[in-house]
Amino acid sequence: MDIQNVTVAGGGVLGSQIALQSAYKGFSVTMWLRSEGSIERTRPKLERLRGIYKQTLQAMKTDPSAYCRGLADSPETSPEQLDELIAKVDAAFDSLVLTTDLKQAFGSADLVVEAIAEVVGEKEAFYSSISGVLPKQAILCTNSSTLLPSAMMDFTGRPDRFLALHFANNIWKNNTAEVMGTAKTSTESFKAVVEFARAIGMIPLELHKEQPGYLLNSMLVPFLNAAEALLANDIADVETIDKAWMLGTGAPLGPFRILDIVGLTTAYNIVAASPAAQEPGSTAARIAAMLKQRIDEGKTGINAGEGFYSYK
């Protein structure tokens, strides 16, 4: 299948990245947002990403360590070619269409990447809302971090053209794309999504069967949960927990810096969905309450200027 028109549903941390990266690589991209307020909250994220892309490409002219696989094909890219890529960033940003209109967003889509909240009910409502607008041949992907596509495929009305396409955060740098189908996903759809991932500068990671959390989050979520439990149970403070990980392993970031990048809302939705979070006094319930307090204060992570750390 020839994919040209891409629609990204959701303007969160990853939704914004997927949209700009796809436009940067030459696809026609529309972003669907729930409201005008959502559009206004998404624009600064896209502007911030544009700045990061341009600064990174500029830095690559003199600093080999600045090379990002998702932005240039080779660390040997010439300064002249990098200038051309910098111009492409602005062109990609300007080409993005942000809308709340379902027909405008989905009526001509070849591929939809759903990147809305990790709540089954919200995803079901979304899939139902686009079922009468989406072209028959369009492929629908979920970027869900933890939910299995088979748990949602019946909502879509196109189980043969529905699968998961999951990105790591900072996709221009950590350029992996996990592709995971269900037993009903057609081989054609699976291959088309693999090729799309490659076309936007990602390294496709093909899963042979469904796995909650895919590859990356099967390892990352337990790690972050362990750090959250240490904080929620008053074992140590944020900075000390991060230092323990960074100094002990040589990692550049600790778990709470990572949580700020991922976004506290996503972290909250994951823990709140666990049965243990419904048990008063449990560690999971304390983690959920801790995250909810910060979210209610507007401290949702790096994009908000503050999460566990301040970025103001």
CORURKA-V970218 format. One record per residue. N is the residue number from 0. NEAR is the number of other ideal C-beta (glycine too) atoms within 12 Angstrom. D_LAST is the distance of its C-alpha to the last C-alpha in Angstrom with 2 decimals. Layout:
BEGIN
{{N	NEAR	D_LAST} {N	NEAR	D_LAST}}
END
This chain:
BEGIN
{{0	24	44.90} {1	15	43.28} {2	37	39.63} {3	21	38.29} {4	32	36.50} {5	47	33.54} {6	47	31.80} {7	46	28.61} {8	47	28.33} {9	40	24.81} {10	41	21.46} {11	39	19.38} {12	40	17.77} {13	42	21.21} {14	44	22.93} {15	45	20.75} {16	46	21.28} {17	50	25.00} {18	46	25.44} {19	47	23.98} {20	46	25.70} {21	45	28.97} {22	36	28.87} {23	42	28.11} {24	35	31.22} {25	21	33.35} {26	32	33.57} {27	23	33.63} {28	43	30.71} {29	37	30.19} {30	45	27.43} {31	40	28.61} {32	36	26.27} {33	28	27.53} {34	15	26.61} {35	15	25.35} {36	12	22.25} {37	24	21.75} {38	26	22.28} {39	17	19.62} {40	27	17.06} {41	36	18.35} {42	24	18.27} {43	17	14.53} {44	37	14.89} {45	40	17.94} {46	22	16.48} {47	24	13.76} {48	39	16.71} {49	33	18.86} {50	19	16.64} {51	31	16.63} {52	41	20.39} {53	30	21.18} {54	21	19.26} {55	30	20.95} {56	34	24.31} {57	23	24.03} {58	22	23.29} {59	32	26.31} {60	24	28.58} {61	12	28.34} {62	15	26.79} {63	14	28.85} {64	11	26.33} {65	23	23.92} {66	24	26.56} {67	33	25.65} {68	27	28.72} {69	36	27.53} {70	40	27.02} {71	35	30.17} {72	19	33.54} {73	15	33.94} {74	19	32.19} {75	13	35.00} {76	24	33.84} {77	16	34.72} {78	17	32.43} {79	11	34.37} {80	20	33.82} {81	32	30.09} {82	19	30.04} {83	17	31.86} {84	33	29.33} {85	29	26.44} {86	20	28.51} {87	27	28.98} {88	34	25.25} {89	23	25.26} {90	21	28.56} {91	32	27.35} {92	31	24.33} {93	18	26.73} {94	26	29.31} {95	39	27.35} {96	29	28.84} {97	36	26.88} {98	26	29.26} {99	24	30.19} {100	22	33.87} {101	25	35.51} {102	19	38.34} {103	20	36.26} {104	37	33.93} {105	34	36.60} {106	21	39.94} {107	23	40.07} {108	39	37.91} {109	32	39.34} {110	41	36.56} {111	50	34.08} {112	51	31.15} {113	47	30.13} {114	41	26.56} {115	38	26.28} {116	35	25.64} {117	37	27.54} {118	23	30.01} {119	23	33.65} {120	18	34.51} {121	25	31.82} {122	35	32.94} {123	24	36.56} {124	19	35.94} {125	34	34.15} {126	35	36.97} {127	19	39.54} {128	27	37.96} {129	32	38.23} {130	23	41.59} {131	14	43.63} {132	26	41.56} {133	34	40.84} {134	24	43.56} {135	16	45.97} {136	22	45.29} {137	36	41.48} {138	42	39.82} {139	46	37.22} {140	47	34.68} {141	49	32.31} {142	45	29.10} {143	44	29.29} {144	40	27.99} {145	38	30.56} {146	36	33.18} {147	28	36.42} {148	45	37.55} {149	25	41.01} {150	25	39.67} {151	37	38.62} {152	33	41.16} {153	19	43.62} {154	27	41.12} {155	34	40.91} {156	22	44.59} {157	29	44.39} {158	24	44.29} {159	25	45.77} {160	34	42.87} {161	41	40.05} {162	48	38.13} {163	46	34.76} {164	49	32.51} {165	45	29.57} {166	46	26.81} {167	35	24.57} {168	36	20.85} {169	30	19.83} {170	42	23.34} {171	40	23.51} {172	29	23.36} {173	28	24.64} {174	31	27.33} {175	31	29.44} {176	41	30.96} {177	39	32.96} {178	38	35.90} {179	41	37.69} {180	38	40.55} {181	32	42.81} {182	19	46.57} {183	21	46.92} {184	36	44.60} {185	22	46.85} {186	17	47.02} {187	19	46.53} {188	35	43.24} {189	32	41.96} {190	21	42.92} {191	33	41.41} {192	45	37.98} {193	31	38.29} {194	23	39.12} {195	37	36.27} {196	41	33.79} {197	25	35.41} {198	24	35.35} {199	39	31.56} {200	35	31.20} {201	34	31.02} {202	22	33.33} {203	27	35.14} {204	26	35.75} {205	28	38.75} {206	31	39.35} {207	14	43.02} {208	17	42.56} {209	29	40.04} {210	24	37.83} {211	26	35.22} {212	27	31.89} {213	36	33.53} {214	27	33.26} {215	28	29.61} {216	34	28.64} {217	19	31.94} {218	15	30.55} {219	31	26.79} {220	31	26.93} {221	19	29.16} {222	26	26.93} {223	40	23.81} {224	31	26.09} {225	24	27.36} {226	37	23.96} {227	38	23.16} {228	26	26.62} {229	27	26.07} {230	32	23.07} {231	31	24.83} {232	20	27.95} {233	14	26.29} {234	17	27.47} {235	20	24.36} {236	18	20.64} {237	30	17.91} {238	19	17.47} {239	20	21.27} {240	31	22.02} {241	29	19.78} {242	20	21.41} {243	22	24.79} {244	26	24.39} {245	20	22.89} {246	14	25.33} {247	12	28.21} {248	14	28.05} {249	9	26.26} {250	17	23.78} {251	14	20.54} {252	27	18.49} {253	33	19.21} {254	37	19.83} {255	38	16.65} {256	27	14.52} {257	37	17.12} {258	43	16.90} {259	34	13.20} {260	34	14.44} {261	42	17.58} {262	37	16.02} {263	40	16.96} {264	34	19.22} {265	41	21.35} {266	44	21.60} {267	35	22.65} {268	32	25.22} {269	35	26.74} {270	36	27.28} {271	27	28.30} {272	27	30.99} {273	24	32.68} {274	12	35.76} {275	20	34.67} {276	28	31.70} {277	14	34.39} {278	14	35.94} {279	12	34.75} {280	14	33.74} {281	19	33.39} {282	25	30.59} {283	28	29.64} {284	25	29.55} {285	26	27.31} {286	34	24.88} {287	34	24.97} {288	23	24.42} {289	34	21.47} {290	38	19.75} {291	23	20.92} {292	18	19.45} {293	32	15.89} {294	27	16.64} {295	14	18.13} {296	17	15.05} {297	18	13.12} {298	30	11.45} {299	33	13.14} {300	33	11.28} {301	30	9.19} {302	35	10.28} {303	28	9.06} {304	18	5.40} {305	19	7.08} {306	35	10.63} {307	38	12.32} {308	26	9.32} {309	16	5.65} {310	17	3.80} {311	10	0.00}}
END
